[in-house]
Amino acid sequence: MEDAELISPPAGAADDPAERIDGSLAAGVLFLCDHAANALPKAYGTLGLAGEQLDRHIAYDIGAAWITRRLARGFGAPAILARFSRLLIDPNRGVDDPTLVMRLSDGDIIPGNARIGAEEIEFRRAHYWKPYRAAIAATIEAMLNKGPPPAVVSIHTFTPSWKARPRPWEVGILWDSDPRFAKPLIAALAKDGFLVGDNEPYDGALTGDTLEEEVTRRGLAGLLIETRQDLVATNAHAVAFADRLARLLRPVLARPELHCKAFFPSRTGRHV
């Protein structure tokens, strides 16, 4: 596969909720990308937004899909990527989260969501959110049946600033209370010269998010990697970052404690 193939799914691909990248079920790692695409089902148009708005961070995590596909290829591991914009419904939010369907994002009203009712939210959850989560669950179960428990890495990106406040971190590691994966990876990233945020710019304990629901409750080692978008906004930069990250991930993923089940009390209060 050439780097040029590592592009986002075309618009319209959102009609298939989950992109599945095949890999060895015994690879020991599964890659996820909740906000991979800015595509919307044809029936929703642009949700009333100007087309260029879908190229902004409000619609997807810029660069995240390129990183995820590159890592999956490098590790020969499975990956699951959402093929619909988070403006439709956010696959990384719990069913009771008020931001599950965003009516307002970064100061912009989303016209197609502004007056959304419970019935439409449930329709989107049934046809997009649930199939994406089900694809992750099925892959994890298949990996558990094939080999030792996999570590799970969810790839995201964040804006260089928020409400005019610069975000200095180059990479953020978000995690709940299981230190097995997060602590050694934070140390490895810092030693390699990255300015690393420990649960920055967001907190990794989020009720009902993908990692809490599919990873923490199974006792698997997992974390979310956030990369600043200006560092990975082009395919070439994203691929270079992914290769550097892969070099640091390999020795961490070789640690045996990442491939056995262990249960830690979640800071969300939902799991023990």
C-alpha atoms as an extended CHARMM CRD file, in Angstrom:
* protein
*
       272  EXT
         1         1  MET       CA              0.0000000000        0.0000000000        0.0000000000  PROA      1               0.0000000000
         2         2  GLU       CA              1.3530000000        3.4270000000       -0.9250000000  PROA      2               0.0000000000
         3         3  ASP       CA              0.9640000000        6.4250000000        1.3610000000  PROA      3               0.0000000000
         4         4  ALA       CA             -1.3310000000        8.0410000000       -1.2010000000  PROA      4               0.0000000000
         5         5  GLU       CA             -3.9020000000        5.3530000000       -0.4340000000  PROA      5               0.0000000000
         6         6  LEU       CA             -4.1610000000        6.4780000000        3.1800000000  PROA      6               0.0000000000
         7         7  ILE       CA             -6.9480000000        8.9590000000        2.5260000000  PROA      7               0.0000000000
         8         8  SER       CA            -10.3050000000        9.5000000000        4.1840000000  PROA      8               0.0000000000
         9         9  PRO       CA            -13.3640000000        7.6410000000        2.8870000000  PROA      9               0.0000000000
        10        10  PRO       CA            -15.2200000000        9.5790000000        0.1950000000  PROA      10              0.0000000000
        11        11  ALA       CA            -18.2860000000       11.6470000000        1.0000000000  PROA      11              0.0000000000
        12        12  GLY       CA            -21.3110000000        9.3790000000        1.0960000000  PROA      12              0.0000000000
        13        13  ALA       CA            -19.3720000000        6.5720000000        2.7540000000  PROA      13              0.0000000000
        14        14  ALA       CA            -21.1820000000        7.4230000000        5.9810000000  PROA      14              0.0000000000
        15        15  ASP       CA            -24.0110000000        5.1090000000        4.8900000000  PROA      15              0.0000000000
        16        16  ASP       CA            -21.7310000000        2.2840000000        6.1520000000  PROA      16              0.0000000000
        17        17  PRO       CA            -21.1540000000        3.1980000000        9.8090000000  PROA      17              0.0000000000
        18        18  ALA       CA            -17.8870000000        1.3370000000       10.4410000000  PROA      18              0.0000000000
        19        19  GLU       CA            -14.7490000000        0.9850000000        8.3740000000  PROA      19              0.0000000000
        20        20  ARG       CA            -13.0040000000       -2.2570000000        9.2980000000  PROA      20              0.0000000000
        21        21  ILE       CA             -9.3130000000       -2.7170000000        8.5710000000  PROA      21              0.0000000000
        22        22  ASP       CA             -8.3190000000       -6.3580000000        8.6470000000  PROA      22              0.0000000000
        23        23  GLY       CA             -5.3470000000       -7.4380000000       10.6870000000  PROA      23              0.0000000000
        24        24  SER       CA             -4.1210000000      -10.3180000000       12.7690000000  PROA      24              0.0000000000
        25        25  LEU       CA             -6.4890000000      -11.1130000000       15.6120000000  PROA      25              0.0000000000
        26        26  ALA       CA             -3.4040000000      -12.1050000000       17.5840000000  PROA      26              0.0000000000
        27        27  ALA       CA             -1.6340000000       -8.7750000000       16.9770000000  PROA      27              0.0000000000
        28        28  GLY       CA             -2.0940000000       -7.7440000000       20.6080000000  PROA      28              0.0000000000
        29        29  VAL       CA             -3.3980000000       -4.2820000000       19.7340000000  PROA      29              0.0000000000
        30        30  LEU       CA             -6.5720000000       -2.8110000000       18.2830000000  PROA      30              0.0000000000
        31        31  PHE       CA             -6.7040000000        0.7070000000       16.8520000000  PROA      31              0.0000000000
        32        32  LEU       CA             -9.8560000000        2.8350000000       16.9570000000  PROA      32              0.0000000000
        33        33  CYS       CA            -10.7660000000        6.1660000000       15.3880000000  PROA      33              0.0000000000
        34        34  ASP       CA            -14.0690000000        7.5800000000       16.6070000000  PROA      34              0.0000000000
        35        35  HSD       CA            -13.8870000000       10.8430000000       14.6530000000  PROA      35              0.0000000000
        36        36  ALA       CA            -12.2350000000        9.6260000000       11.4620000000  PROA      36              0.0000000000
        37        37  ALA       CA            -14.5910000000       11.0450000000        8.8320000000  PROA      37              0.0000000000
        38        38  ASN       CA            -16.5340000000       14.1810000000        7.9720000000  PROA      38              0.0000000000
        39        39  ALA       CA            -19.0240000000       12.3230000000        5.7580000000  PROA      39              0.0000000000
        40        40  LEU       CA            -22.7820000000       12.5490000000        6.2200000000  PROA      40              0.0000000000
        41        41  PRO       CA            -25.5080000000       10.2940000000        4.8200000000  PROA      41              0.0000000000
        42        42  LYS       CA            -26.9930000000       11.7820000000        1.6540000000  PROA      42              0.0000000000
        43        43  ALA       CA            -30.3980000000       12.2300000000        3.2670000000  PROA      43              0.0000000000
        44        44  TYR       CA            -28.8960000000       14.7040000000        5.7590000000  PROA      44              0.0000000000
        45        45  GLY       CA            -27.1250000000       16.8860000000        3.2150000000  PROA      45              0.0000000000
        46        46  THR       CA            -24.7490000000       19.1230000000        5.1560000000  PROA      46              0.0000000000
        47        47  LEU       CA            -27.0700000000       19.4800000000        8.1710000000  PROA      47              0.0000000000
        48        48  GLY       CA            -27.6820000000       23.0020000000        6.9370000000  PROA      48              0.0000000000
        49        49  LEU       CA            -24.0420000000       24.0490000000        7.2060000000  PROA      49              0.0000000000
        50        50  ALA       CA            -21.9580000000       25.6330000000        4.4740000000  PROA      50              0.0000000000
        51        51  GLY       CA            -19.9380000000       22.8760000000        2.8140000000  PROA      51              0.0000000000
        52        52  GLU       CA            -16.5930000000       24.2480000000        3.9850000000  PROA      52              0.0000000000
        53        53  GLN       CA            -17.7230000000       23.8780000000        7.5910000000  PROA      53              0.0000000000
        54        54  LEU       CA            -17.4450000000       20.1200000000        7.1710000000  PROA      54              0.0000000000
        55        55  ASP       CA            -13.7050000000       20.5420000000        6.6200000000  PROA      55              0.0000000000
        56        56  ARG       CA            -13.3010000000       21.9910000000       10.1160000000  PROA      56              0.0000000000
        57        57  HSD       CA            -12.5940000000       20.2270000000       13.3840000000  PROA      57              0.0000000000
        58        58  ILE       CA            -16.2670000000       20.4660000000       14.3380000000  PROA      58              0.0000000000
        59        59  ALA       CA            -16.9800000000       17.6940000000       11.8220000000  PROA      59              0.0000000000
        60        60  TYR       CA            -14.0630000000       15.3150000000       12.4420000000  PROA      60              0.0000000000
        61        61  ASP       CA            -10.5770000000       14.9500000000       13.9200000000  PROA      61              0.0000000000
        62        62  ILE       CA             -8.2300000000       16.2590000000       11.2530000000  PROA      62              0.0000000000
        63        63  GLY       CA             -5.4090000000       13.8080000000       10.5300000000  PROA      63              0.0000000000
        64        64  ALA       CA             -6.6870000000       11.0610000000       12.8440000000  PROA      64              0.0000000000
        65        65  ALA       CA             -7.7630000000        8.6370000000       10.1050000000  PROA      65              0.0000000000
        66        66  TRP       CA             -4.4000000000        8.8570000000        8.3620000000  PROA      66              0.0000000000
        67        67  ILE       CA             -2.6090000000        8.0800000000       11.6390000000  PROA      67              0.0000000000
        68        68  THR       CA             -4.9100000000        5.1770000000       12.4280000000  PROA      68              0.0000000000
        69        69  ARG       CA             -4.5700000000        3.5060000000        9.0410000000  PROA      69              0.0000000000
        70        70  ARG       CA             -0.8050000000        3.8880000000        9.0900000000  PROA      70              0.0000000000
        71        71  LEU       CA             -0.5320000000        2.3470000000       12.5620000000  PROA      71              0.0000000000
        72        72  ALA       CA             -2.8180000000       -0.5460000000       11.6510000000  PROA      72              0.0000000000
        73        73  ARG       CA             -0.7050000000       -1.2410000000        8.6010000000  PROA      73              0.0000000000
        74        74  GLY       CA              2.5660000000       -1.0280000000       10.5440000000  PROA      74              0.0000000000
        75        75  PHE       CA              1.4170000000       -3.3640000000       13.3050000000  PROA      75              0.0000000000
        76        76  GLY       CA             -0.5580000000       -5.7080000000       11.0560000000  PROA      76              0.0000000000
        77        77  ALA       CA             -3.4130000000       -5.0790000000       13.4640000000  PROA      77              0.0000000000
        78        78  PRO       CA             -7.1640000000       -4.6000000000       13.1060000000  PROA      78              0.0000000000
        79        79  ALA       CA             -8.6630000000       -1.1210000000       13.2030000000  PROA      79              0.0000000000
        80        80  ILE       CA            -12.1960000000        0.2290000000       13.3880000000  PROA      80              0.0000000000
        81        81  LEU       CA            -12.9480000000        3.7400000000       12.1470000000  PROA      81              0.0000000000
        82        82  ALA       CA            -16.2650000000        5.5960000000       12.2080000000  PROA      82              0.0000000000
        83        83  ARG       CA            -17.3600000000        6.5580000000        8.6900000000  PROA      83              0.0000000000
        84        84  PHE       CA            -19.7740000000        9.3120000000        9.6970000000  PROA      84              0.0000000000
        85        85  SER       CA            -19.2370000000       12.8030000000       11.0310000000  PROA      85              0.0000000000
        86        86  ARG       CA            -19.6140000000       13.4070000000       14.7360000000  PROA      86              0.0000000000
        87        87  LEU       CA            -22.0500000000       16.1620000000       13.7470000000  PROA      87              0.0000000000
        88        88  LEU       CA            -24.5120000000       13.3880000000       12.8860000000  PROA      88              0.0000000000
        89        89  ILE       CA            -24.0180000000       11.6570000000       16.2400000000  PROA      89              0.0000000000
        90        90  ASP       CA            -20.8590000000       11.3630000000       18.3000000000  PROA      90              0.0000000000
        91        91  PRO       CA            -19.6980000000        7.7280000000       18.5650000000  PROA      91              0.0000000000
        92        92  ASN       CA            -17.4480000000        8.6590000000       21.4860000000  PROA      92              0.0000000000
        93        93  ARG       CA            -20.2830000000        9.8510000000       23.7200000000  PROA      93              0.0000000000
        94        94  GLY       CA            -22.5570000000        7.9060000000       26.0330000000  PROA      94              0.0000000000
        95        95  VAL       CA            -26.2560000000        7.6160000000       25.3260000000  PROA      95              0.0000000000
        96        96  ASP       CA            -27.1300000000       10.0620000000       28.1220000000  PROA      96              0.0000000000
        97        97  ASP       CA            -24.4630000000       12.6150000000       27.2350000000  PROA      97              0.0000000000
        98        98  PRO       CA            -26.0080000000       15.9760000000       26.2460000000  PROA      98              0.0000000000
        99        99  THR       CA            -23.3510000000       16.3250000000       23.5120000000  PROA      99              0.0000000000
       100       100  LEU       CA            -24.2980000000       13.0230000000       21.8530000000  PROA      100             0.0000000000
       101       101  VAL       CA            -25.8620000000       15.1290000000       19.0740000000  PROA      101             0.0000000000
       102       102  MET       CA            -24.3870000000       18.6050000000       19.0260000000  PROA      102             0.0000000000
       103       103  ARG       CA            -26.7580000000       21.5010000000       18.4900000000  PROA      103             0.0000000000
       104       104  LEU       CA            -23.9550000000       24.0150000000       18.8790000000  PROA      104             0.0000000000
       105       105  SER       CA            -20.2640000000       23.3850000000       18.1680000000  PROA      105             0.0000000000
       106       106  ASP       CA            -17.4470000000       25.8840000000       18.6620000000  PROA      106             0.0000000000
       107       107  GLY       CA            -19.8990000000       28.7520000000       18.5060000000  PROA      107             0.0000000000
       108       108  ASP       CA            -21.6860000000       27.5530000000       15.3720000000  PROA      108             0.0000000000
       109       109  ILE       CA            -25.3180000000       26.4600000000       15.4040000000  PROA      109             0.0000000000
       110       110  ILE       CA            -25.8250000000       23.1660000000       13.5720000000  PROA      110             0.0000000000
       111       111  PRO       CA            -29.1390000000       23.8540000000       11.7790000000  PROA      111             0.0000000000
       112       112  GLY       CA            -29.9500000000       20.2020000000       11.1330000000  PROA      112             0.0000000000
       113       113  ASN       CA            -29.5520000000       19.4290000000       14.8430000000  PROA      113             0.0000000000
       114       114  ALA       CA            -30.9550000000       22.5780000000       16.4280000000  PROA      114             0.0000000000
       115       115  ARG       CA            -34.5070000000       21.2700000000       16.8720000000  PROA      115             0.0000000000
       116       116  ILE       CA            -33.7580000000       17.5560000000       16.9360000000  PROA      116             0.0000000000
       117       117  GLY       CA            -36.1270000000       15.3970000000       18.9820000000  PROA      117             0.0000000000
       118       118  ALA       CA            -35.7170000000       12.1650000000       20.8940000000  PROA      118             0.0000000000
       119       119  GLU       CA            -37.0910000000       10.0200000000       18.0530000000  PROA      119             0.0000000000
       120       120  GLU       CA            -34.5130000000       11.2980000000       15.5540000000  PROA      120             0.0000000000
       121       121  ILE       CA            -31.6940000000       10.9220000000       18.0700000000  PROA      121             0.0000000000
       122       122  GLU       CA            -32.7080000000        7.3130000000       18.6530000000  PROA      122             0.0000000000
       123       123  PHE       CA            -32.8580000000        6.7170000000       14.8840000000  PROA      123             0.0000000000
       124       124  ARG       CA            -29.2960000000        7.9840000000       14.4590000000  PROA      124             0.0000000000
       125       125  ARG       CA            -28.1420000000        5.9820000000       17.4590000000  PROA      125             0.0000000000
       126       126  ALA       CA            -29.6870000000        2.7830000000       16.0940000000  PROA      126             0.0000000000
       127       127  HSD       CA            -28.3510000000        3.1910000000       12.5530000000  PROA      127             0.0000000000
       128       128  TYR       CA            -24.8980000000        4.7440000000       13.1610000000  PROA      128             0.0000000000
       129       129  TRP       CA            -23.7740000000        4.8460000000       16.8060000000  PROA      129             0.0000000000
       130       130  LYS       CA            -24.7930000000        1.2850000000       17.6970000000  PROA      130             0.0000000000
       131       131  PRO       CA            -23.3300000000       -0.4220000000       14.5780000000  PROA      131             0.0000000000
       132       132  TYR       CA            -20.0050000000        1.3580000000       15.1250000000  PROA      132             0.0000000000
       133       133  ARG       CA            -19.8400000000        0.2890000000       18.7680000000  PROA      133             0.0000000000
       134       134  ALA       CA            -20.9630000000       -3.2280000000       17.8020000000  PROA      134             0.0000000000
       135       135  ALA       CA            -18.1140000000       -3.4850000000       15.2800000000  PROA      135             0.0000000000
       136       136  ILE       CA            -15.6290000000       -2.6440000000       18.0430000000  PROA      136             0.0000000000
       137       137  ALA       CA            -17.1720000000       -5.1350000000       20.4560000000  PROA      137             0.0000000000
       138       138  ALA       CA            -17.1680000000       -7.9060000000       17.8530000000  PROA      138             0.0000000000
       139       139  THR       CA            -13.5190000000       -7.2990000000       16.9870000000  PROA      139             0.0000000000
       140       140  ILE       CA            -12.4630000000       -7.2920000000       20.6340000000  PROA      140             0.0000000000
       141       141  GLU       CA            -14.3290000000      -10.5320000000       21.2940000000  PROA      141             0.0000000000
       142       142  ALA       CA            -12.7450000000      -12.1170000000       18.2160000000  PROA      142             0.0000000000
       143       143  MET       CA             -9.2940000000      -11.0610000000       19.4340000000  PROA      143             0.0000000000
       144       144  LEU       CA             -9.9780000000      -12.4300000000       22.9160000000  PROA      144             0.0000000000
       145       145  ASN       CA            -10.9560000000      -15.7560000000       21.3540000000  PROA      145             0.0000000000
       146       146  LYS       CA             -7.8130000000      -15.8350000000       19.2250000000  PROA      146             0.0000000000
       147       147  GLY       CA             -5.1040000000      -14.7990000000       21.6520000000  PROA      147             0.0000000000
       148       148  PRO       CA             -4.2320000000      -12.8290000000       24.7810000000  PROA      148             0.0000000000
       149       149  PRO       CA             -6.2470000000       -9.7090000000       25.6170000000  PROA      149             0.0000000000
       150       150  PRO       CA             -5.3800000000       -6.8740000000       23.2470000000  PROA      150             0.0000000000
       151       151  ALA       CA             -4.3940000000       -3.3690000000       24.2680000000  PROA      151             0.0000000000
       152       152  VAL       CA             -6.6480000000       -0.7520000000       22.6900000000  PROA      152             0.0000000000
       153       153  VAL       CA             -5.4870000000        2.5740000000       21.2490000000  PROA      153             0.0000000000
       154       154  SER       CA             -8.0250000000        5.2310000000       20.2520000000  PROA      154             0.0000000000
       155       155  ILE       CA             -6.6630000000        7.9460000000       17.9620000000  PROA      155             0.0000000000
       156       156  HSD       CA             -7.9230000000       11.5440000000       18.1540000000  PROA      156             0.0000000000
       157       157  THR       CA             -6.6220000000       15.0320000000       17.3710000000  PROA      157             0.0000000000
       158       158  PHE       CA             -7.1900000000       18.4290000000       18.9780000000  PROA      158             0.0000000000
       159       159  THR       CA             -7.0750000000       22.0590000000       17.8770000000  PROA      159             0.0000000000
       160       160  PRO       CA             -3.9420000000       24.1560000000       18.5940000000  PROA      160             0.0000000000
       161       161  SER       CA             -6.0260000000       26.6230000000       20.5920000000  PROA      161             0.0000000000
       162       162  TRP       CA             -9.4320000000       26.7990000000       22.2290000000  PROA      162             0.0000000000
       163       163  LYS       CA            -11.2990000000       30.0660000000       22.7350000000  PROA      163             0.0000000000
       164       164  ALA       CA             -8.1030000000       31.9890000000       21.9650000000  PROA      164             0.0000000000
       165       165  ARG       CA             -6.1100000000       30.0390000000       24.5500000000  PROA      165             0.0000000000
       166       166  PRO       CA             -3.0960000000       28.2100000000       23.0370000000  PROA      166             0.0000000000
       167       167  ARG       CA             -2.7210000000       24.5320000000       23.8070000000  PROA      167             0.0000000000
       168       168  PRO       CA              0.9890000000       23.8510000000       24.2850000000  PROA      168             0.0000000000
       169       169  TRP       CA              0.8680000000       20.0510000000       24.2750000000  PROA      169             0.0000000000
       170       170  GLU       CA              1.9300000000       18.2050000000       21.1330000000  PROA      170             0.0000000000
       171       171  VAL       CA              0.4230000000       14.9250000000       22.2830000000  PROA      171             0.0000000000
       172       172  GLY       CA             -2.0700000000       14.1670000000       25.0310000000  PROA      172             0.0000000000
       173       173  ILE       CA             -2.6190000000       10.7780000000       26.6590000000  PROA      173             0.0000000000
       174       174  LEU       CA             -6.1270000000       10.3970000000       28.0550000000  PROA      174             0.0000000000
       175       175  TRP       CA             -6.7650000000        7.5920000000       30.4980000000  PROA      175             0.0000000000
       176       176  ASP       CA             -9.0200000000        6.6900000000       33.3860000000  PROA      176             0.0000000000
       177       177  SER       CA             -7.4280000000        4.8880000000       36.3620000000  PROA      177             0.0000000000
       178       178  ASP       CA             -5.5930000000        1.9380000000       34.7730000000  PROA      178             0.0000000000
       179       179  PRO       CA             -1.9160000000        3.0320000000       34.6030000000  PROA      179             0.0000000000
       180       180  ARG       CA             -0.5050000000       -0.0250000000       32.8100000000  PROA      180             0.0000000000
       181       181  PHE       CA             -0.4720000000        1.5360000000       29.3480000000  PROA      181             0.0000000000
       182       182  ALA       CA             -0.6420000000        5.2830000000       29.9980000000  PROA      182             0.0000000000
       183       183  LYS       CA              2.2620000000        5.7410000000       32.3900000000  PROA      183             0.0000000000
       184       184  PRO       CA              4.9700000000        4.0120000000       30.3040000000  PROA      184             0.0000000000
       185       185  LEU       CA              3.7340000000        5.6090000000       27.0750000000  PROA      185             0.0000000000
       186       186  ILE       CA              3.7320000000        9.1090000000       28.6030000000  PROA      186             0.0000000000
       187       187  ALA       CA              7.3090000000        8.5170000000       29.7710000000  PROA      187             0.0000000000
       188       188  ALA       CA              8.3910000000        7.2270000000       26.3450000000  PROA      188             0.0000000000
       189       189  LEU       CA              6.8410000000       10.1830000000       24.5130000000  PROA      189             0.0000000000
       190       190  ALA       CA              8.4540000000       12.6870000000       26.8820000000  PROA      190             0.0000000000
       191       191  LYS       CA             11.8530000000       11.0130000000       26.5730000000  PROA      191             0.0000000000
       192       192  ASP       CA             11.5600000000       11.2510000000       22.7770000000  PROA      192             0.0000000000
       193       193  GLY       CA             11.0810000000       15.0080000000       22.9780000000  PROA      193             0.0000000000
       194       194  PHE       CA              7.3040000000       15.4220000000       22.8470000000  PROA      194             0.0000000000
       195       195  LEU       CA              5.5530000000       17.9380000000       25.0540000000  PROA      195             0.0000000000
       196       196  VAL       CA              3.0170000000       15.5420000000       26.5580000000  PROA      196             0.0000000000
       197       197  GLY       CA             -0.2560000000       16.2530000000       28.3020000000  PROA      197             0.0000000000
       198       198  ASP       CA             -1.3080000000       13.7850000000       30.9920000000  PROA      198             0.0000000000
       199       199  ASN       CA             -5.1120000000       13.8430000000       30.6580000000  PROA      199             0.0000000000
       200       200  GLU       CA             -4.7610000000       17.0460000000       28.6400000000  PROA      200             0.0000000000
       201       201  PRO       CA             -6.3960000000       18.7650000000       26.8590000000  PROA      201             0.0000000000
       202       202  TYR       CA             -9.3020000000       16.5920000000       28.0660000000  PROA      202             0.0000000000
       203       203  ASP       CA             -9.9310000000       14.1740000000       30.9150000000  PROA      203             0.0000000000
       204       204  GLY       CA             -9.8640000000       10.4950000000       29.9600000000  PROA      204             0.0000000000
       205       205  ALA       CA            -12.5940000000        9.4780000000       32.4180000000  PROA      205             0.0000000000
       206       206  LEU       CA            -15.8070000000       10.0610000000       30.4670000000  PROA      206             0.0000000000
       207       207  THR       CA            -18.9610000000        8.1330000000       31.2900000000  PROA      207             0.0000000000
       208       208  GLY       CA            -20.1520000000        6.0720000000       28.3370000000  PROA      208             0.0000000000
       209       209  ASP       CA            -17.3320000000        6.9210000000       25.9390000000  PROA      209             0.0000000000
       210       210  THR       CA            -15.8870000000        4.2440000000       23.6730000000  PROA      210             0.0000000000
       211       211  LEU       CA            -13.0180000000        3.2790000000       25.9470000000  PROA      211             0.0000000000
       212       212  GLU       CA            -15.1220000000        3.1360000000       29.1070000000  PROA      212             0.0000000000
       213       213  GLU       CA            -17.8250000000        1.0180000000       27.5050000000  PROA      213             0.0000000000
       214       214  GLU       CA            -15.7340000000       -1.3140000000       25.3500000000  PROA      214             0.0000000000
       215       215  VAL       CA            -12.3420000000       -1.4150000000       27.0860000000  PROA      215             0.0000000000
       216       216  THR       CA            -12.4690000000       -0.4940000000       30.7860000000  PROA      216             0.0000000000
       217       217  ARG       CA            -15.4450000000       -2.7120000000       31.5770000000  PROA      217             0.0000000000
       218       218  ARG       CA            -13.6200000000       -5.6800000000       29.9900000000  PROA      218             0.0000000000
       219       219  GLY       CA            -10.4890000000       -5.1270000000       32.0810000000  PROA      219             0.0000000000
       220       220  LEU       CA             -8.4020000000       -4.3440000000       29.0020000000  PROA      220             0.0000000000
       221       221  ALA       CA             -5.4710000000       -1.9290000000       28.8760000000  PROA      221             0.0000000000
       222       222  GLY       CA             -6.4400000000        1.0760000000       26.7850000000  PROA      222             0.0000000000
       223       223  LEU       CA             -5.9710000000        4.7740000000       26.2690000000  PROA      223             0.0000000000
       224       224  LEU       CA             -6.7620000000        7.6260000000       23.9480000000  PROA      224             0.0000000000
       225       225  ILE       CA             -3.9800000000        9.4460000000       22.0830000000  PROA      225             0.0000000000
       226       226  GLU       CA             -4.6770000000       13.0820000000       21.1760000000  PROA      226             0.0000000000
       227       227  THR       CA             -2.3380000000       14.8040000000       18.7020000000  PROA      227             0.0000000000
       228       228  ARG       CA             -2.3320000000       18.5350000000       18.0010000000  PROA      228             0.0000000000
       229       229  GLN       CA             -3.8450000000       19.0540000000       14.5870000000  PROA      229             0.0000000000
       230       230  ASP       CA             -1.2420000000       21.4440000000       13.1960000000  PROA      230             0.0000000000
       231       231  LEU       CA              1.3010000000       18.6170000000       13.4800000000  PROA      231             0.0000000000
       232       232  VAL       CA             -0.7370000000       16.1290000000       11.4150000000  PROA      232             0.0000000000
       233       233  ALA       CA             -2.8820000000       18.2500000000        9.0860000000  PROA      233             0.0000000000
       234       234  THR       CA             -1.3780000000       16.7620000000        5.9110000000  PROA      234             0.0000000000
       235       235  ASN       CA             -1.0470000000       13.1470000000        4.8970000000  PROA      235             0.0000000000
       236       236  ALA       CA              2.7420000000       13.3470000000        4.8820000000  PROA      236             0.0000000000
       237       237  HSD       CA              2.9140000000       14.8390000000        8.3780000000  PROA      237             0.0000000000
       238       238  ALA       CA              0.3540000000       12.3800000000        9.7380000000  PROA      238             0.0000000000
       239       239  VAL       CA              2.2550000000        9.4070000000        8.3320000000  PROA      239             0.0000000000
       240       240  ALA       CA              5.5450000000       10.7150000000        9.7470000000  PROA      240             0.0000000000
       241       241  PHE       CA              3.9420000000       11.1780000000       13.1470000000  PROA      241             0.0000000000
       242       242  ALA       CA              2.4040000000        7.6970000000       13.0190000000  PROA      242             0.0000000000
       243       243  ASP       CA              5.7830000000        6.1430000000       12.2420000000  PROA      243             0.0000000000
       244       244  ARG       CA              7.4220000000        7.9750000000       15.1330000000  PROA      244             0.0000000000
       245       245  LEU       CA              4.5770000000        6.9610000000       17.4290000000  PROA      245             0.0000000000
       246       246  ALA       CA              4.8160000000        3.3370000000       16.2890000000  PROA      246             0.0000000000
       247       247  ARG       CA              8.5010000000        3.2460000000       17.2410000000  PROA      247             0.0000000000
       248       248  LEU       CA              7.5850000000        4.3340000000       20.7760000000  PROA      248             0.0000000000
       249       249  LEU       CA              4.5210000000        2.1170000000       21.0350000000  PROA      249             0.0000000000
       250       250  ARG       CA              6.2970000000       -1.1500000000       20.1810000000  PROA      250             0.0000000000
       251       251  PRO       CA              8.3040000000       -1.6190000000       23.3950000000  PROA      251             0.0000000000
       252       252  VAL       CA              5.3650000000       -0.4580000000       25.5110000000  PROA      252             0.0000000000
       253       253  LEU       CA              2.9980000000       -2.9000000000       23.8210000000  PROA      253             0.0000000000
       254       254  ALA       CA              5.5170000000       -5.6910000000       24.4590000000  PROA      254             0.0000000000
       255       255  ARG       CA              4.9690000000       -5.3410000000       28.2110000000  PROA      255             0.0000000000
       256       256  PRO       CA              3.1480000000       -8.5090000000       29.3850000000  PROA      256             0.0000000000
       257       257  GLU       CA              0.9250000000       -6.6610000000       31.8580000000  PROA      257             0.0000000000
       258       258  LEU       CA             -0.8540000000       -4.9980000000       28.9170000000  PROA      258             0.0000000000
       259       259  HSD       CA             -2.1020000000       -8.3830000000       27.7120000000  PROA      259             0.0000000000
       260       260  CYS       CA             -3.9630000000       -9.6780000000       30.7140000000  PROA      260             0.0000000000
       261       261  LYS       CA             -7.2170000000       -8.5190000000       32.1980000000  PROA      261             0.0000000000
       262       262  ALA       CA             -7.0990000000       -6.2670000000       35.2400000000  PROA      262             0.0000000000
       263       263  PHE       CA             -9.8980000000       -4.1980000000       36.7350000000  PROA      263             0.0000000000
       264       264  PHE       CA             -9.3760000000       -0.7570000000       38.2420000000  PROA      264             0.0000000000
       265       265  PRO       CA            -12.0580000000        1.4290000000       39.8280000000  PROA      265             0.0000000000
       266       266  SER       CA            -13.1220000000        3.8990000000       37.1460000000  PROA      266             0.0000000000
       267       267  ARG       CA            -13.0390000000        7.5730000000       38.0300000000  PROA      267             0.0000000000
       268       268  THR       CA            -16.4920000000        7.7710000000       36.4430000000  PROA      268             0.0000000000
       269       269  GLY       CA            -17.7550000000        5.6100000000       39.2970000000  PROA      269             0.0000000000
       270       270  ARG       CA            -19.3550000000        3.1140000000       36.9370000000  PROA      270             0.0000000000
       271       271  HSD       CA            -16.9200000000        0.1750000000       37.0090000000  PROA      271             0.0000000000
       272       272  VAL       CA            -14.7910000000       -1.5910000000       39.6000000000  PROA      272             0.0000000000
